[in-house]
């Protein structure tokens, strides 16, 4: 290994360690910050009590707020950020498009239609939850994209199919809201579409952790294939990569992660676009390092965005998608400007 590569590895490892440390600090801050002022020592004691390490007498309401509301919310934010960033990195490699993100496949639009159908049209007759409806809509959108891009799947065909799916399901969502919702329902739908962590609890933590962890393992397993995709499908085939199988597996994993996340917290944009570029700047383009870095930086970004959403207009809570967009749009403009200069 050359001296420059050793230096790059050392710098990348140090950067990842700092991000991990910052993530832990951000989660602690996310648990401590809220409408109810709770001392830091009480926050720490409530967590250690539930973990069985201590038995400090605490007010029941404070312990419940910390454990059942704030900690679960911060952990869901972390896993959702990790999943969206990981999905963005995979799609940017598979589609060889630096502007690709998880919602390019129309999954977010499908989830929105499914959620709105349950919320306003009463699909499932009360037996299907909002999250289940969103998940079903996301999977329907993914199947639609796969069918539309069937045959010799290429990056261009997949992107075009995703654009078509997004337009279709966004139109269906707008139609349902316009014809079936009153003013209060329309406001609730809009808040959900912009992303919200308000209703997440420990079952969502378990689901998000399971799906994102499995997705990360599968993606890291295919890290070599993703490196090969960077040079194009023909180059990947020449290196012995089963291009079609790898593409289907990784697109399916990406779809499942995105569908799960959207079904829990709504459509939160720009995380999958911004974070992979930041991670490449820290650890380089090699996917064996890039994928874990994306997960950590995405988790940190989402936790910080959640904190900002709670304090910027307190006591009201700003939709978290608004915060991520305020960061993502300028970054998107920078990418477009750099792409124009390269062209």
C-alpha positions in Angstrom: 0.0 0.0 0.0 1.5 3.4 -1.0 2.0 6.2 1.4 -0.8 8.3 -0.2 -3.3 5.4 0.2 -2.2 4.9 3.8 -2.7 8.6 4.4 -6.2 8.5 2.8 -7.2 5.5 4.9 -6.0 7.2 8.1 -7.8 10.5 7.2 -11.0 8.5 6.3 -10.9 6.5 9.5 -10.4 9.6 11.6 -13.2 11.4 9.8 -15.6 8.4 10.4 -14.6 8.3 14.1 -15.3 12.0 14.5 -18.7 11.6 12.7 -19.6 8.7 15.0 -18.6 10.8 18.1 -20.7 13.7 16.8 -23.6 11.4 16.2 -23.6 10.2 19.8 -23.5 13.8 21.0 -26.3 14.8 18.6 -28.5 11.9 19.9 -27.9 13.0 23.5 -28.8 16.6 22.5 -31.9 15.4 20.7 -33.0 13.6 23.9 -32.3 16.6 26.1 -33.9 19.3 23.9 -37.7 19.7 23.9 -40.7 21.7 25.2 -40.2 20.3 28.7 -37.0 21.4 30.3 -35.2 18.4 31.8 -31.8 18.5 33.4 -29.0 16.6 31.6 -28.4 14.4 34.7 -32.0 13.4 34.7 -31.9 12.6 31.0 -28.8 10.3 31.5 -30.4 8.7 34.6 -33.6 8.0 32.8 -31.8 6.1 30.0 -29.5 4.2 32.3 -32.5 3.2 34.5 -34.3 1.7 31.5 -31.1 -0.1 30.5 -30.8 -1.6 33.9 -27.6 0.1 34.9 -29.0 2.4 37.6 -32.1 2.7 39.8 -32.4 6.4 40.3 -35.7 7.7 41.5 -37.1 10.1 38.9 -40.5 11.8 38.1 -42.5 9.3 36.1 -43.5 11.8 33.5 -39.9 13.0 32.8 -38.7 9.4 32.4 -41.6 8.6 30.0 -40.9 11.7 27.9 -37.2 10.9 27.7 -37.4 7.2 26.9 -40.8 6.8 25.1 -40.7 10.0 23.1 -37.4 11.7 22.7 -35.0 8.8 22.6 -37.1 6.8 20.2 -37.6 9.8 18.0 -33.8 10.5 17.8 -33.0 6.9 17.0 -35.6 6.7 14.3 -34.2 9.9 12.8 -30.7 8.4 12.9 -31.7 5.1 11.1 -33.9 6.9 8.6 -31.1 9.3 7.7 -28.7 6.3 7.4 -31.1 4.4 5.1 -31.8 7.4 2.8 -28.1 8.3 2.5 -27.2 4.6 1.8 -30.0 4.4 -0.8 -28.7 7.6 -2.5 -25.2 6.2 -2.7 -26.4 3.0 -4.3 -28.6 4.7 -6.8 -25.9 7.2 -7.8 -23.5 4.3 -8.5 -26.0 2.0 -10.3 -27.4 4.8 -12.4 -24.1 6.6 -12.8 -25.9 9.9 -12.1 -24.6 12.2 -9.4 -28.1 13.7 -9.0 -29.9 10.4 -8.3 -31.6 10.0 -4.9 -34.0 7.4 -3.4 -37.1 9.1 -4.7 -36.0 8.9 -8.3 -37.8 5.5 -8.5 -41.1 7.1 -7.7 -41.2 5.3 -4.3 -42.0 8.5 -2.4 -44.8 9.4 -4.7 -46.3 5.9 -4.4 -46.1 6.0 -0.7 -47.8 9.4 -0.6 -50.7 8.0 -2.7 -51.0 5.0 -0.4 -51.0 7.1 2.7 -53.5 9.6 1.4 -55.8 6.7 0.2 -56.0 5.4 3.7 -56.3 8.8 5.3 -59.0 10.3 3.1 -60.6 7.4 1.2 -60.7 5.0 4.0 -59.0 2.1 2.2 -58.8 -0.9 4.4 -61.9 0.0 6.4 -59.7 0.9 9.4 -57.8 -2.3 9.4 -54.8 -0.8 7.5 -52.7 1.9 9.3 -51.3 4.9 7.6 -47.8 3.4 7.6 -49.1 0.2 6.0 -50.9 2.1 3.3 -47.8 4.1 2.6 -45.7 1.0 2.4 -48.1 -0.7 0.0 -48.2 2.4 -2.2 -44.4 2.5 -2.3 -44.1 -1.2 -3.3 -46.8 -0.7 -6.0 -44.8 2.2 -7.4 -41.6 0.1 -7.4 -43.4 -2.7 -9.3 -44.7 -0.2 -11.8 -41.1 1.1 -12.4 -39.7 -2.4 -12.8 -42.5 -3.4 -15.3 -42.0 -0.1 -17.2 -38.2 -0.6 -17.5 -38.4 -4.3 -18.2 -36.3 -5.8 -20.9 -32.7 -4.7 -21.0 -32.7 -2.6 -17.9 -30.4 0.4 -18.3 -29.8 3.5 -16.2 -31.6 5.7 -18.6 -34.7 3.5 -18.8 -34.8 3.2 -15.0 -34.6 6.9 -14.5 -37.3 7.6 -17.1 -39.6 5.0 -15.6 -39.1 6.6 -12.2 -40.0 10.0 -13.5 -43.1 8.6 -15.1 -44.1 6.8 -11.8 -43.5 10.0 -9.8 -45.7 12.1 -12.1 -48.5 9.5 -12.1 -48.6 9.0 -8.4 -48.2 12.7 -7.6 -51.1 13.4 -9.9 -53.2 10.7 -8.1 -52.3 12.2 -4.7 -53.3 15.7 -5.8 -56.6 14.4 -7.2 -57.5 12.6 -4.0 -56.6 15.6 -1.8 -58.5 18.0 -4.1 -61.7 16.0 -4.3 -61.9 14.3 -0.9 -60.2 16.4 1.8 -61.5 19.3 3.9 -59.2 22.1 5.1 -58.0 20.3 8.2 -57.4 17.0 6.4 -55.5 18.8 3.7 -53.3 20.4 6.3 -52.6 17.1 7.9 -51.7 15.5 4.6 -49.4 18.4 3.7 -47.6 18.1 7.1 -47.1 14.3 6.6 -45.9 14.8 3.0 -43.2 17.2 4.2 -41.9 14.6 6.7 -42.7 14.2 10.4 -41.2 12.2 13.3 -44.0 13.1 15.7 -45.7 9.7 15.8 -42.7 7.3 15.9 -42.1 5.1 19.0 -40.0 2.0 19.8 -41.8 -0.3 17.3 -40.6 2.0 14.6 -37.1 2.0 16.0 -37.0 -1.8 15.8 -38.3 -1.8 12.2 -36.0 0.9 11.0 -33.0 -0.6 12.7 -33.7 -4.0 11.2 -34.3 -2.9 7.7 -31.4 -0.4 7.5 -29.0 -2.9 9.1 -29.9 -5.6 6.7 -29.7 -3.2 3.8 -26.3 -2.0 4.8 -25.0 -5.6 5.0 -26.3 -6.5 1.6 -24.9 -3.3 0.1 -21.4 -3.8 1.6 -21.5 -7.4 0.3 -21.9 -5.9 -3.2 -19.3 -3.2 -2.7 -16.9 -4.6 -5.3 -19.7 -4.8 -7.8 -20.6 -1.1 -7.1 -17.0 -0.1 -7.7 -17.2 -1.8 -11.1 -20.5 -0.1 -11.9 -18.7 3.2 -11.6 -17.0 2.5 -15.0 -20.2 1.4 -16.7 -22.1 -1.9 -17.2 -19.8 -3.2 -19.9 -16.8 -2.8 -17.7 -18.6 -4.5 -14.8 -19.5 -7.5 -17.1 -15.9 -7.7 -18.2 -14.9 -8.1 -14.5 -17.3 -11.0 -14.1 -20.1 -9.1 -12.4 -23.6 -10.5 -12.9 -24.9 -7.0 -13.9 -28.6 -7.8 -14.1 -28.7 -9.8 -10.8 -26.8 -7.2 -8.9 -28.9 -4.4 -10.3 -32.2 -6.1 -9.3 -31.0 -7.0 -5.8 -29.7 -3.5 -5.0 -32.7 -1.8 -6.5 -35.0 -4.0 -4.5 -33.0 -3.3 -1.3 -33.1 0.4 -2.0 -36.8 0.3 -2.6 -37.5 -1.6 0.6 -35.4 0.7 2.7 -37.0 3.8 1.1 -40.5 2.4 1.3 -40.1 1.5 5.0 -38.7 5.0 5.9 -41.3 6.9 3.9 -44.1 4.8 5.5 -42.9 5.8 9.0 -41.9 9.5 8.6 -43.2 10.6 5.2 -41.2 12.0 2.3 -37.9 13.6 3.5 -36.0 14.8 0.5 -32.4 15.7 -0.3 -30.8 13.4 2.3 -30.0 10.8 -0.3 -28.7 13.5 -2.7 -26.5 15.5 -0.3 -24.9 13.0 2.0 -23.2 10.6 -0.5 -21.3 13.5 -2.0 -20.2 14.6 1.5 -19.1 11.1 2.3 -17.1 10.8 -0.9 -15.3 14.0 0.1 -14.3 12.4 3.4 -13.4 8.8 2.6 -13.2 8.7 -1.2 -15.2 6.8 -3.8 -14.4 3.2 -2.7 -17.7 1.7 -1.6 -16.3 -0.5 1.2 -15.6 2.7 3.0 -18.2 5.0 1.4 -21.3 3.0 2.4 -20.6 2.9 6.2 -19.6 6.6 6.0 -22.9 7.5 4.2 -24.9 5.7 6.9 -23.1 7.5 9.8 -23.2 11.0 8.1 -26.8 10.5 7.1 -27.8 9.5 10.6 -26.0 12.6 12.0 -27.6 14.9 9.4 -31.1 13.7 10.2 -30.7 13.9 14.0 -29.4 17.5 13.7 -32.3 18.3 11.2 -34.8 17.0 13.7 -33.3 19.1 16.5 -33.5 22.2 14.3 -37.1 21.4 13.4 -38.0 21.4 17.0 -36.3 24.7 18.1 -36.5 27.0 15.1 -40.1 28.0 15.7 -40.7 26.6 19.1 -43.1 25.6 20.6 -44.3 24.6 17.1 -42.5 21.9 15.2 -41.4 22.5 11.6 -41.7 19.6 9.2 -38.3 18.0 9.0 -38.5 17.9 5.2 -38.4 21.7 5.2 -35.1 21.7 7.1 -33.5 19.1 4.8 -34.6 21.0 1.8 -33.2 24.3 3.0 -29.8 22.5 3.1 -30.3 20.3 0.1 -31.4 22.9 -2.4 -28.2 25.0 -2.2 -26.1 21.9 -2.4 -28.1 20.7 -5.4 -27.4 24.0 -7.1 -23.7 23.6 -6.4 -23.7 20.2 -8.0 -25.5 21.5 -11.1 -23.0 24.4 -11.4 -20.0 22.1 -11.1 -21.5 19.7 -13.7 -21.9 22.7 -16.1 -18.3 23.7 -15.6 -17.1 20.1 -16.3 -19.3 19.9 -19.4 
